[in-house]
Amino acid sequence: GGSFVFNETGADKDFRIEGDSVANLFFADASTDRIGIGTATPAGALEVIVTPGNPVRITDPSGSVNASEASLGFYGSTDGATRLGYLGIASTANSEFRIVNSQNDDMWFGTNNTEVMRIDNSGKVGIGTDALSVALTLNGTYSSADDGPNIEFKGTATDAYPSMQILNYSHDDQSVNFDAYYDGAWKSSDAGSNFSIRKAGDKLALRYDTGISAGSALTWNDGFVMGGTGKVGIGEDSPVSQLQIGNSTSARRTLSVRTSVTDEFCMDITQSASFASTVFQIQMSNSGSGLDGFKYINMHDSGTDRAYIRGDGTYGSATNTY
């Protein structure tokens, strides 16, 4: 049981084994102390150049159907015994492929020599950032449809349009879009209907459009709007009362429910935001007369009373009181 040594004197003499069709099946470069497989000019301690159909293969030698040790390990240089991480199969189940950092530190993933994703030692994931604060942190360029911290959901490979998009465009401009998306312009993903929940400025809006073919530009309509003061508009993007139904700037009538500084409750059917053209009104007040603060039911014409019923029991028209 001795040993067989090539070039024991350390001479600068290369060693080469030639195969049937590969000239440098094994090459030892004495001048650089490097080994090449498939190459006579290895650029690292070991360089392997494969031919088509002849890849590098790592096999578990145990003879078991479970490749529990078919992995590539990385070890510390000081003692050679501390495993820093590994790549491959390292369990008793062939179906479990692992990429593991065995140390209590982060894992780093990148392209073009730039970090794009990180997993820290607590399991938090960051995309576009190394400042991880929650389970998943996204970082991108605000005001960018392509590079922003946005998420799109797509189905089959033949469907080029997202069924849902979370658009985190900037502060005061975030939206969740259903069968709609923004790629520099708002577009439809489905010809049936499109919806969006959006915070724009100090307003939260539920928006809609319909009948727009996939990939074509759409025009949002405000169905529901709530301002920063809690006022709600249905069909009105700038409500002036607690609840306003209809657009006061159009020819359509507006139903409005409002309160005032005197703790009055009013329900108006009106044609203007100032209520000067209210045509029907019910008003109740804690300080008013009559049962439970009922004050009056009134019908107006351009601000002039035409017919009314008051809380004290009187009723009448513009010309007569009963």
KAHU-V14896 format. One record per pair of residues at least 24 apart in sequence whose C-alpha atoms are under 10 Angstrom apart, sorted by the first residue. I is the first residue (numbers start at 1). GAP is how many residues later the second one is. Records with the same first field share a line. If there is no record, write none. Layout:
I: GAP, GAP
This chain:
14: 26
15: 25
16: 24
22: 29
24: 25
25: 24
58: 30, 31
59: 30
60: 29
64: 28
65: 27, 28, 29
66: 24, 25, 26, 27, 28, 29
67: 24, 25, 26, 27, 28, 29
68: 24, 25, 26, 28
70: 24, 27
71: 26, 27, 28
72: 27
73: 27
74: 27, 28
75: 27
106: 24
138: 30
140: 28, 29
141: 27, 28, 29
142: 26, 27, 28, 29, 31
143: 24, 25, 26, 27, 28, 30, 41
144: 24, 25, 26, 38, 39, 40
145: 24, 36, 37, 38, 39, 40
146: 36, 37, 38
150: 24, 25
151: 25
152: 24, 25, 29
153: 25, 26
159: 30
160: 29, 54, 55
161: 26, 27, 28, 29, 53, 54
162: 26, 27, 28, 52
163: 25, 26, 27, 31
164: 25, 31, 32
165: 31
166: 30, 31, 32
167: 31
170: 30
171: 28, 29, 30
172: 26, 27, 28, 29, 30, 31, 32
173: 25, 26, 27, 28, 29, 30, 31
174: 24, 25, 26, 27, 30
175: 24, 25, 29, 30, 31
176: 30
177: 29, 30, 31
178: 30
179: 35
180: 28, 29, 34, 35, 36, 37, 38
181: 34, 36, 37
182: 35
185: 31, 32, 33
186: 29, 30, 31, 32, 33, 34
187: 25, 26, 27, 28, 29, 30, 31, 32, 33
188: 24, 25, 26, 27, 28, 29, 30, 31
189: 24, 25, 26, 27, 28, 29
190: 24, 25, 26
191: 24, 25
194: 24, 25, 26
195: 25, 26, 28
196: 24, 25, 26
197: 27, 28
198: 27
199: 26, 27, 28
200: 27
201: 26, 27
202: 24, 25, 26, 27
203: 24, 25, 26, 27, 28, 29, 34, 35
204: 24, 26, 28, 33
205: 27, 28, 29, 32
206: 28
207: 28
231: 26, 27
232: 24, 25
238: 35
239: 34
240: 33, 34, 35
241: 25, 26, 32
243: 24
244: 24, 25, 29
245: 24
246: 24, 25
247: 24, 25, 26
248: 24, 25, 26, 27
249: 24
253: 25, 26
254: 24
255: 25, 26
256: 25
257: 24, 25, 26
258: 25
259: 24, 25, 26
260: 25
262: 24, 25
263: 24
264: 24, 29, 30, 31
265: 28, 29, 30
266: 29, 30, 31
267: 30
268: 30, 31
269: 30, 31
270: 30, 32
271: 31
275: 27, 28
276: 24, 25, 26, 27, 28
277: 24, 25, 26, 27
278: 24, 25, 26, 27
279: 24, 25, 26, 27
280: 25, 26, 27, 28
281: 27
282: 26, 27, 28
283: 27, 28
284: 27
288: 24
289: 24
